[in-house]
Amino acid sequence: MASPATIGQPIPTPIASREDTSTSKLAITPPAFSFALNCLFGFAGAFTVANLYYNHPILNILAHDFDVKYEKAAQIPTVMQAGYAAGLLFLCPLGDLFKRRPFVLLLVFATATMCFISFLTAFTTVTPQLMLPLVGDLAPINRRATALSIVVSGLTLGILIARVIAGAMAEYTSWRNIYWMSAGLQYLIFALLWCFMPDYPSTNPGGLNYLKMLWSMPVMFVQNPILPHACIISFFVSATFTAFWTTLTFLLAGPPYNLLPLPIGLFGLIGIGGMLFGPIYARLVTDRFVPWLSVLVGLTMVLSAVCVGTYTGSFSIAGPIIQAVLHDAGMLTTQVANRSQIYALAAKARNRVNTVFMLATFCGQLTGTAAGNHVYARGGWIRSGSMSVGFASSAILILCLRGPWEKGWLGWHGGWGMGKKDARSADGHTVERAQYERSVGDVEACEARAETLSEGEKKDGDFGNAVRRSEDAGRVDVGSEKSVTVAVVDDEKGVEKS
């Protein structure tokens, strides 16, 4: 197979975003991961994933304009979900092979160009799922949860705001303008990423066999107990999320509320409050304690939200409002904490780890939508909400079967402590090295150190190995390696070794 470094070479890279391979610059290249780049990934994720949801509030309009039955128009979201699932399975693992910048730019451009072809649009809309593992690679290890929460908040925002935008535009203008707007936003994202997304190296520059990469995902699922544990929890939490937002439309449109489509669409904006909570909580709690604690807090918030909304929503609109805010905050907290710990499994296989996690999440979303609609049609709001209470309770039960320090499938070996054993660890106990060793400051010290090395040392790359990024303040530690346990990954299988 061709080296991944050759993929996407026709796409030129701005000088400021290029990877500098000169010896004296190894410590400061590729360009450092910044808060602005983190926010750009969040923005790109929001308005890329929104492509999957613009059609939801306008299906009745599409059925009328194309003179087809509503059931026929309702197949559009199904086709897009199928395309998205195919993209998750077949495109996302390639993030472990190709350089992310040209790969992401190619997919964003394809999404913008084919935005009127539902299946292909959904197939290439997986770019946010390539950005999340990249954030896991680039963010300081003890700030990983904070960085991830910004991007995950963007994804959740995209899901919610897509319905609001589409509903409002269809109310006051032609539904076709929604798709013109979508294409324009994708070209804008392409331009922004072309200008500002640095050209980070491939995590596996030697190349990998594609079929073996696909096979490595079920291998990782079986050999790393924390991965199926996180996937099952994500399945149940995602099911409660889509069940709520799907059936909420029916509740608000009927008695006693009888709201019009536009106010129902604007209701989605309430969930933004929960998303603002995510990065703050991640910075104060998730990055400081073991992820297990934040998963428990998040699931408790989800269960509380579902109980309040379910058993008060039929007579008080305050119930669904509280559920929207609290549920989104809880789900975001849970997802960020789970991602933070599973990304510590295999540094060179994070895209495959993320693919497995997202497939479970996606199945949960489909289950919540289908089951929520079915149960609501048979028993109404309280019965469908009670189903979500069962989902959230099941997630808490699954969590409690495996303690924060347990290395096997079940049990509480290692104690009940919630503090991290090593502050440099994202999951509390696995000490990782930054995927790309680089400095954020003290450039002069790095270059001075480079000048003291012999030509042989420079060729052997000792300088790049000697300079490590400080996790706390962008400080450069020159030649001060400590003896730590570092995860080493078999590139073909994605299985952790010691």
C-alpha positions in Angstrom: 0.0 0.0 0.0 1.2 3.5 -0.7 2.6 5.5 2.1 -0.1 7.6 3.8 2.2 10.6 3.5 1.5 10.7 -0.2 -2.2 10.9 0.2 -3.7 14.3 -0.7 -0.5 15.9 -1.9 -2.3 17.9 -4.6 -3.9 20.0 -1.8 -1.4 22.7 -1.0 -0.7 23.7 2.6 -0.3 27.3 3.7 3.2 27.9 5.0 2.0 28.7 8.5 0.3 25.3 8.7 3.1 23.1 7.3 5.0 20.6 9.3 8.6 21.8 9.7 10.9 18.8 9.5 14.2 20.7 9.9 16.3 19.3 12.8 16.4 22.5 14.8 12.7 22.9 14.7 11.6 19.4 15.6 10.6 20.6 19.1 8.2 23.1 17.7 6.6 21.2 14.9 4.0 20.4 13.9 2.2 23.6 14.9 0.9 23.6 18.4 -2.7 22.8 19.2 -4.4 26.0 20.4 -7.8 27.0 21.9 -8.7 28.7 18.6 -8.0 25.5 16.6 -10.1 23.6 19.2 -13.0 26.0 18.7 -12.6 25.7 14.9 -12.9 22.0 15.2 -16.1 22.5 17.3 -17.6 24.9 14.7 -16.7 22.5 11.8 -18.2 19.6 13.7 -21.4 21.4 14.4 -22.2 22.5 10.9 -21.0 19.3 9.3 -23.1 16.9 11.5 -26.1 19.3 10.9 -26.3 18.0 7.4 -27.8 14.8 8.7 -30.7 16.7 10.4 -31.8 19.5 8.2 -34.4 17.4 6.5 -36.2 16.2 9.7 -38.6 19.2 10.2 -39.4 19.6 6.5 -40.3 16.0 5.5 -44.0 17.0 5.1 -43.0 19.9 2.8 -40.9 17.6 0.7 -43.7 15.1 0.4 -46.1 17.8 -0.8 -43.7 19.4 -3.3 -42.6 16.1 -4.8 -46.2 14.7 -4.7 -45.2 11.6 -2.8 -46.6 10.0 0.4 -45.1 11.0 3.7 -43.8 7.5 4.2 -41.8 7.9 1.0 -40.3 11.2 2.1 -39.5 9.7 5.5 -37.1 7.4 3.8 -34.7 10.3 3.3 -33.4 10.3 6.9 -33.1 6.5 6.8 -30.9 6.7 3.7 -28.8 9.4 5.3 -28.4 7.3 8.5 -27.3 4.4 6.4 -24.7 6.6 4.6 -23.4 7.9 7.9 -23.1 4.4 9.3 -21.1 3.3 6.2 -18.9 6.3 6.5 -18.2 5.5 10.2 -17.3 2.0 9.4 -15.3 2.4 6.2 -13.8 5.9 6.3 -13.1 6.7 9.9 -10.5 3.9 10.5 -8.5 5.5 7.7 -7.6 8.3 10.1 -5.0 6.0 11.5 -3.4 5.7 8.1 -3.6 9.0 6.2 -2.4 12.4 7.2 -5.5 14.0 8.7 -5.3 17.5 7.0 -5.6 16.3 3.4 -8.0 13.6 4.3 -10.4 15.9 6.2 -10.2 18.6 3.5 -11.0 16.1 0.8 -14.1 14.8 2.7 -15.3 18.3 3.5 -15.0 19.4 -0.1 -16.9 16.2 -1.2 -19.6 16.9 1.3 -20.0 20.5 0.0 -20.0 19.4 -3.6 -22.5 16.5 -3.2 -24.8 18.1 -0.6 -27.8 17.4 -2.8 -27.2 13.6 -2.9 -28.3 12.4 0.5 -26.4 9.1 0.8 -23.1 10.5 -0.4 -23.5 13.6 1.8 -24.0 11.4 4.9 -21.1 9.1 3.9 -18.6 11.9 3.9 -20.1 13.8 6.9 -17.9 11.8 9.3 -15.2 14.4 9.4 -16.0 15.4 13.0 -15.2 11.8 14.0 -11.8 12.3 12.5 -11.3 15.5 14.4 -12.1 14.0 17.8 -9.2 11.4 17.8 -6.9 14.2 16.5 -7.9 16.3 19.5 -7.1 13.3 21.6 -3.6 13.2 20.0 -2.9 16.9 20.3 -4.4 18.2 23.5 -2.2 18.1 26.6 -2.9 14.8 28.2 -4.1 16.2 31.5 -6.4 18.6 29.6 -7.8 16.1 27.1 -11.3 16.1 28.5 -11.6 19.9 28.3 -10.5 19.9 24.6 -12.8 17.0 23.7 -15.8 18.6 25.4 -15.5 21.6 23.1 -15.8 19.5 20.0 -18.4 17.2 21.4 -20.4 20.3 22.4 -20.2 21.4 18.8 -21.5 18.1 17.6 -24.5 18.2 20.0 -25.1 21.8 19.0 -25.2 20.8 15.3 -27.8 18.1 16.0 -30.1 20.6 17.8 -29.6 23.7 15.8 -30.1 22.0 12.4 -33.8 21.4 13.2 -34.2 25.0 14.4 -32.5 26.5 11.3 -34.4 24.3 8.8 -37.7 24.9 10.5 -37.3 28.6 10.5 -36.1 28.8 6.9 -38.9 26.6 5.7 -41.4 28.8 7.5 -40.3 32.0 5.8 -38.6 31.0 2.6 -38.2 28.0 0.2 -36.9 24.7 1.7 -34.3 24.7 -1.2 -32.5 27.5 0.5 -31.6 25.2 3.4 -29.5 23.1 1.1 -27.9 26.1 -0.6 -27.0 27.4 2.9 -25.6 23.9 3.8 -23.4 23.9 0.7 -22.1 27.4 1.5 -21.3 26.5 5.1 -19.3 23.4 4.0 -17.3 25.5 1.5 -16.7 28.0 4.4 -15.5 25.2 6.6 -13.2 23.9 3.8 -11.7 27.4 3.5 -11.2 27.8 7.2 -9.6 24.3 7.6 -7.4 24.9 4.6 -6.1 28.1 6.1 -5.8 27.1 9.7 -5.7 23.3 10.1 -2.0 22.3 10.6 -0.5 19.5 8.6 0.1 17.0 11.4 1.9 13.8 10.5 0.2 10.4 10.1 0.1 8.3 13.2 1.3 5.3 11.2 3.5 6.7 8.5 4.8 3.2 7.5 1.3 2.3 6.2 -1.2 -0.3 7.3 -3.3 -3.0 5.6 -6.8 -1.8 5.3 -8.5 -5.1 5.8 -6.4 -5.8 8.9 -7.3 -2.4 10.2 -11.0 -3.3 10.0 -10.4 -6.7 11.6 -8.4 -5.0 14.4 -11.6 -3.2 15.6 -13.4 -6.4 16.9 -10.1 -7.6 18.3 -9.7 -4.4 20.3 -13.4 -4.7 21.4 -12.7 -8.2 22.8 -9.3 -7.6 24.3 -9.9 -4.2 26.1 -12.8 -4.5 28.6 -13.0 -0.8 29.1 -14.0 -0.4 25.4 -17.2 -2.5 25.4 -18.0 -1.1 28.8 -17.9 2.4 27.5 -19.8 1.4 24.3 -22.7 -0.2 26.2 -23.1 2.9 28.4 -23.0 5.1 25.3 -25.6 3.0 23.6 -28.1 3.5 26.4 -27.4 7.2 26.9 -27.7 7.9 23.2 -31.0 6.0 23.1 -32.5 8.3 25.8 -31.3 11.4 23.9 -32.9 10.6 20.6 -36.1 9.1 22.2 -36.6 12.4 24.1 -36.0 14.8 21.1 -38.1 12.6 18.8 -41.2 12.3 21.0 -41.0 15.9 22.3 -42.4 17.2 19.0 -45.5 15.1 19.5 -45.9 16.2 23.1 -45.6 19.9 22.3 -47.8 19.8 19.2 -50.7 18.1 21.1 -52.8 19.1 24.1 -52.3 20.9 26.5 -49.6 22.9 24.6 -50.7 22.9 20.9 -47.5 24.7 19.8 -46.8 25.6 16.2 -43.8 24.1 14.3 -41.6 27.2 14.8 -41.8 27.4 18.6 -41.3 23.6 18.7 -38.1 24.0 16.6 -36.9 26.9 18.8 -37.3 24.6 21.8 -34.1 22.9 20.7 -32.1 26.0 21.6 -32.8 25.3 25.3 -30.3 22.4 25.1 -27.5 24.9 24.5 -27.5 25.6 28.2 -26.4 22.0 28.9 -23.6 22.2 26.3 -22.1 25.3 27.9 -21.9 23.3 31.1 -19.7 20.6 29.5 -16.4 22.3 29.0 -16.5 23.9 32.4 -17.2 20.6 34.2 -14.5 18.9 32.1 -11.9 21.4 33.1 -12.8 21.4 36.8 -13.7 17.7 37.4 -13.1 15.3 34.5 -9.5 16.3 34.0 -8.7 16.0 37.7 -10.4 12.8 38.7 -10.8 9.4 37.1 -13.3 9.3 34.3 -15.5 6.8 36.1 -16.6 9.6 38.5 -17.7 11.9 35.7 -19.5 9.0 33.9 -21.5 8.4 37.1 -22.3 12.1 37.5 -23.4 12.3 33.9 -25.6 9.3 34.1 -27.2 10.5 37.3 -28.0 13.8 35.6 -29.5 11.9 32.7 -31.7 9.7 34.9 -32.8 12.7 37.0 -33.6 14.7 33.8 -35.6 11.8 32.3 -37.6 11.3 35.5 -38.5 15.0 35.9 -39.5 15.4 32.2 -41.4 12.1 32.0 -43.6 12.5 35.0 -44.3 16.2 34.9 -44.2 16.9 31.1 -47.8 15.9 30.4 -49.1 18.9 32.5 -46.2 21.3 32.9 -43.8 22.6 30.2 -41.2 23.2 32.9 -40.6 19.4 32.9 -39.4 19.2 29.3 -37.4 22.4 29.7 -35.5 21.0 32.7 -35.0 17.7 30.9 -33.6 19.4 27.8 -31.0 21.3 29.8 -30.0 18.6 32.4 -30.1 15.7 29.9 -27.8 17.4 27.4 -25.4 18.3 30.1 -25.4 14.8 31.5 -25.0 13.1 28.2 -22.1 15.4 27.2 -20.4 14.8 30.5 -20.7 11.0 30.1 -19.5 10.9 26.5 -16.5 13.1 27.1 -15.4 11.1 30.1 -15.8 7.8 28.2 -13.8 9.2 25.2 -11.1 10.5 27.5 -10.4 7.0 28.9 -10.8 4.9 25.8 -8.4 7.2 23.9 -5.7 6.0 26.3 -6.0 2.5 25.0 -4.1 2.7 21.8 -2.3 5.9 20.8 -1.8 4.8 17.2 -5.3 3.3 16.8 -7.5 6.1 18.2 -9.5 6.4 15.0 -10.4 2.7 15.2 -11.2 3.0 18.9 -13.4 6.0 18.1 -15.1 4.1 15.3 -16.1 1.2 17.6 -17.4 3.7 20.1 -19.3 5.7 17.6 -20.9 2.6 16.0 -22.3 1.7 19.4 -23.5 5.3 19.9 -25.1 5.4 16.5 -26.9 2.1 17.2 -28.2 3.6 20.4 -29.5 6.7 18.5 -31.3 4.5 16.0 -32.8 2.4 18.8 -34.0 5.5 20.7 -35.7 7.0 17.7 -37.4 3.8 16.6 -38.4 2.6 20.1 -39.4 6.1 21.2 -41.8 6.6 18.3 -43.3 3.1 18.6 -43.8 3.3 22.4 -45.2 6.9 22.2 -47.7 5.8 19.5 -49.0 3.0 21.8 -48.8 4.6 25.2 -48.0 8.3 25.0 -45.4 10.5 26.7 -45.2 8.8 30.1 -44.7 5.3 28.7 -42.0 6.4 26.2 -40.3 8.3 29.0 -40.5 5.3 31.3 -38.6 3.4 28.6 -35.9 6.0 28.8 -35.8 5.7 32.6 -35.0 2.0 32.0 -32.3 2.9 29.5 -30.6 5.3 31.9 -30.9 2.9 34.9 -29.4 0.1 32.8 -26.4 2.4 32.0 -25.8 3.1 35.7 -26.0 -0.6 36.5 -23.5 -1.4 33.8 -21.1 1.3 35.1 -21.3 0.0 38.7 -20.4 -3.6 37.6 -16.9 -2.4 36.9 -14.9 -0.2 39.3 -12.6 2.7 38.3 -9.5 0.7 38.7 -10.7 -2.7 37.6 -8.7 -4.1 34.7 -10.9 -7.1 34.0 -14.5 -7.4 32.8 -16.2 -7.2 36.2 -15.3 -6.3 39.7 -13.9 -3.5 41.9 -10.2 -4.6 42.3 -8.0 -1.6 43.0 -10.2 0.2 45.4 -12.8 3.0 45.4 -10.5 6.0 45.1 -11.5 8.7 42.6 -8.3 10.7 42.4 -5.9 10.1 39.6 -2.8 8.1 40.5 -0.8 10.2 38.0 -1.8 13.7 37.0 -0.3 13.1 33.5 -2.8 10.4 32.8 -6.1 10.9 31.0 -7.7 7.8 32.5 -6.0 8.0 35.9 -3.4 5.3 35.6 -2.0 5.0 32.0 0.8 7.4 31.6 1.0 8.5 27.9 3.4 10.5 25.8 2.1 13.2 23.6 1.4 11.8 20.1 3.4 14.7 18.6 6.2 16.0 20.6 6.4 19.7 20.3 6.9 22.8 22.4 4.5 25.7 22.8 7.1 28.1 24.2 10.8 28.5 25.0 11.7 28.2 21.4 15.1 29.7 22.1 16.0 27.0 24.6 15.1 24.3 22.1 17.2 25.8 19.3 20.1 26.3 21.7 19.9 22.6 22.7 19.8 21.7 19.0 23.1 23.6 18.4 24.8 21.5 21.1 24.0 18.2 19.4 26.4 16.5 17.1 25.4 15.8 13.5 25.0 12.1 14.3 22.6 12.8 17.2 20.6 15.1 14.9 20.3 12.4 12.3 19.3 9.8 14.8 16.5 12.1 16.0 17.8 12.3 19.6 16.8 16.0 19.8 13.2 15.2 19.0 13.3 12.4 21.6 14.9 14.6 24.2 12.5 17.5 24.1 9.1 16.8 25.7 6.1 19.0 25.9 5.1 19.9 29.5 1.5 19.0 30.1 0.8 22.0 32.3 2.1 25.3 30.9 3.7 24.7 27.5 7.1 24.5 29.2 9.9 22.6 27.5 11.9 20.0 29.5 15.1 19.3 27.7 16.7 15.9 28.1 14.8 15.1 31.3 13.1 11.8 30.5 11.5 10.0 33.4 11.0 6.3 33.7 7.3 5.8 33.2 5.0 3.2 31.8 3.9 4.1 28.3 1.3 2.3 26.2 2.8 0.7 23.1 0.5 -0.4 20.3 0.7 -3.0 17.7 -0.1 -1.0 14.6 -1.8 -3.8 12.7 -4.0 -5.1 15.6 -4.4 -1.9 17.6 -3.8 -4.0 20.8 -2.1 -2.5 23.8 1.1 -4.0 25.0 3.3 -3.0 28.0 
